[in-house]
Amino acid sequence: MSVVSTDIEPLTFIFEDDGLVPNNPMPFLVYKGAVDVANDHPEKTIEGLFGANGWGAMWRNGVYDYAHYHATVHEALGVARGRARVRFGGNSGKELEIAAGDVAILPAGTGHQCVFASPDFCVIGAYPPGPPMQITRPTPENHAKALKTIPEVKLPKTDPVRGADGPLVGLWKRSRA
C-alpha cells in the first residue's frame, strides 16, 4: 500500500530575490496532504518515503523561528505531526500553513522562518546527495556569496515525494533552461 497520494499535484511558487534572501528562480513546491501519516509512526513513514526516493541526511525537529536559507543544498520538509505557519521566500515571500501530511520542497536559497507552530509540530528534513546543509542567515555578505553558490547546486535526480517520475525534476530543469 502506497503512503503517497499520486493524484495530488504540487502547488508552485517563485520568490524573488529581496536583496538579503536570494531565493531561487526554480519553483518552491508544496504537496498538500500528499503523505498518509495516519498511523502510529508518521516520522518513520516520511523518513521511509524520502529515503526510498534517494533523499537523506534526515533530521526531526521544527522549523527555526528566524529567517534563514541553505545556499548549498535543496531541502525537503515533510510534516509528520501538527501544523505550522511558515514564511517562505523571506520578507517579500508568502506565509503558508503546512500540516501533517504536507511536504514542502525548497530549492537552494529559499528563505524560511516559522511564524507559528502547534505544540506537537514535527517536521522531517531531508536533502538530495551532495554537500552538507549549512544554515545561512540573511545578510548582505551572505547574499553576495549565495548568488555565486546557488547556481552551482546540482539538480536532484528524484522528487522526494514521487520519485523518478515526480514533477520536481522536470519543473526545475525547465526553469534552469
C-alpha positions in Angstrom: 0.0 0.0 0.0 1.4 3.4 -1.0 1.8 6.1 1.6 1.6 8.8 -1.2 -1.4 10.3 -2.9 -0.2 10.1 -6.5 -3.0 12.2 -7.9 -2.0 15.3 -5.9 0.0 17.9 -7.9 2.2 20.3 -6.0 1.5 24.0 -5.6 4.3 26.0 -7.1 5.6 29.5 -6.1 8.5 31.6 -7.3 10.0 34.0 -4.8 12.1 37.0 -6.0 15.5 37.9 -4.6 14.8 40.6 -2.0 18.4 41.7 -1.6 19.0 39.7 1.6 17.3 36.3 0.8 18.4 35.2 -2.6 15.6 32.6 -3.2 15.9 30.8 -6.5 14.4 31.1 -10.0 13.3 27.4 -9.7 9.9 27.0 -8.1 9.3 26.2 -4.5 6.8 23.3 -4.3 4.2 22.2 -1.7 2.4 18.9 -1.8 -0.7 19.4 0.4 -1.9 16.2 2.1 0.4 14.0 -0.1 1.6 11.6 2.6 -0.7 9.4 4.6 0.6 9.9 8.2 -2.5 8.5 9.9 -0.5 5.9 11.8 1.5 5.4 15.0 4.8 6.3 13.4 4.4 9.2 11.0 8.0 10.3 11.3 9.1 6.8 10.1 6.6 7.0 7.3 8.1 10.2 5.9 11.7 9.1 6.5 11.0 5.9 4.6 9.4 7.8 1.7 12.3 10.3 1.5 14.9 7.5 1.8 13.3 5.3 -0.9 13.4 8.3 -3.2 17.1 9.0 -2.7 16.9 11.9 -0.2 18.9 11.5 3.0 20.8 13.3 5.8 17.5 13.4 7.6 16.6 15.1 10.9 13.5 15.5 13.0 12.6 18.9 14.6 10.7 22.1 13.8 11.4 25.0 11.5 13.6 27.7 13.1 11.8 30.9 14.2 14.4 33.1 12.5 14.9 33.8 8.8 17.4 31.5 7.1 18.2 29.6 3.9 20.5 27.0 2.6 22.8 28.1 -0.3 24.5 24.8 -0.9 21.6 22.3 -0.9 17.9 21.8 -1.8 15.7 20.8 1.1 12.5 18.8 1.6 10.4 19.4 4.7 7.8 16.7 5.4 5.3 17.4 8.2 4.8 14.3 10.4 2.6 15.9 13.1 0.9 19.1 13.9 0.8 22.3 11.8 2.8 25.5 11.4 2.6 28.8 9.6 5.9 29.3 7.8 7.1 32.4 5.9 8.8 31.1 2.7 10.8 33.4 0.5 11.9 36.0 3.0 10.1 39.2 4.0 8.7 39.6 0.5 7.7 35.9 0.3 4.5 34.2 1.4 3.2 32.8 4.7 1.8 29.3 4.2 0.2 26.8 6.7 1.8 23.4 6.5 0.2 20.5 8.3 0.6 16.8 8.9 1.0 15.0 5.5 2.3 18.1 3.6 5.7 18.2 2.0 7.5 21.5 1.1 10.4 21.3 -1.3 12.8 24.3 -1.2 15.3 25.0 -4.0 18.7 26.2 -2.6 18.5 29.8 -1.4 14.8 29.7 -0.5 14.2 31.6 2.8 12.1 30.1 5.5 11.1 31.1 9.0 8.5 29.6 11.4 5.9 32.2 12.5 3.7 29.8 14.5 3.8 26.1 15.3 1.4 23.9 17.2 3.0 22.2 20.3 3.1 18.8 18.5 4.6 20.1 15.3 7.3 17.8 13.9 8.9 18.1 10.5 11.4 15.7 8.8 14.1 17.5 6.8 16.0 15.7 4.0 18.4 16.5 1.2 19.5 15.0 -2.1 23.0 13.6 -2.3 25.6 16.4 -2.2 27.3 18.7 0.2 26.0 19.0 3.8 23.3 21.5 4.8 24.6 24.8 6.1 22.3 27.4 7.8 22.7 30.8 6.3 21.3 34.0 7.8 20.2 36.8 5.5 23.0 39.4 5.5 24.4 41.4 2.6 27.7 39.4 2.8 26.0 36.1 2.8 23.7 37.2 0.0 26.7 38.0 -2.2 28.3 34.6 -1.6 25.0 32.8 -2.1 24.5 34.3 -5.5 27.6 32.5 -6.6 26.9 29.2 -4.9 23.2 28.6 -5.7 23.6 28.2 -9.5 26.2 25.5 -8.8 23.9 23.3 -6.7 23.1 20.2 -8.7 19.6 19.3 -9.6 18.3 16.2 -7.7 17.7 13.0 -9.6 14.4 12.4 -8.0 11.4 14.1 -6.4 11.4 13.2 -2.6 7.6 12.5 -2.7 7.0 10.9 -6.1 10.4 9.6 -7.0 12.0 9.5 -10.5 8.6 10.1 -12.2 7.6 13.0 -10.0 7.2 16.6 -11.3 10.0 18.2 -9.4 12.9 17.4 -11.7 11.1 18.4 -14.8 9.9 21.7 -13.3 13.4 22.6 -12.1 15.1 21.6 -15.3 12.7 23.8 -17.4 13.3 26.7 -15.1 17.1 26.4 -15.4 17.0 26.2 -19.2 
